[in-house]
């Protein structure tokens, strides 16, 4: 029952003629601390948030439930990613800092008309942007403190931006993915994931894309030791 409730918090894919946002989540213990939010009020300016509550099992899942409610409430008001992170940090810091629980998060807002993506990350692995014209994979850094470790999370300018174009794909994930190991006990890491992303040719993105890509990534790896979440945003 807990597994079904946890799964119900994850959003359905967003598919329009301009973008596909698809995700796949594999909890380690049936429930976990990973979460994804997709803000779809304006189909030309969708916003994304991927976060990971520290720890495993029931306690992180309970915190993830609380954070899910906070993110939903804040983003439903149309708040941009920096405001969402600032308000979420205040909530987590005041509610859970004494428990030693913190949250890493990567947030992004896509402006499909302008061809730009605005993003900010707090203690989270870098997002990856695969450019269709060159095949290059660009890391989008996570420059701020994890949410809940200090009264203020931002280190410098809150948000950065990058150009996007049809055919490009954006890859957001949690650290459980890059911490998987192969049979030689070698960790995949950001560099290994970058190589995998570079090899994926997403010419006709359809729902199920994230699951198919994740299946290929995990094919020659040992079983994950943490929750694993992958989100792929494919610009059409």
ABEGO torsion letter per residue (X at the ends): XAAAAAAAABBBBBBBAABBBBBBBBBAAGBBABBBBBBAABAABBBBBBBBBBEBEAAAAAAAAAAAAAAAAAAAAGBBAAAAAAAAAAAAAAAAAAAGBBBBBBBBBBBAAAGBBBBBBBGBBBBBBBBAAAGBBBBBBBABBBBGABABABBEBABBBBBBBBGBBBBBBBAAAAABBBAAGBBAEAAAAAAAAAABBBABBBBGAAAAAAAAAAAABBBBABBBBBBBBBBX
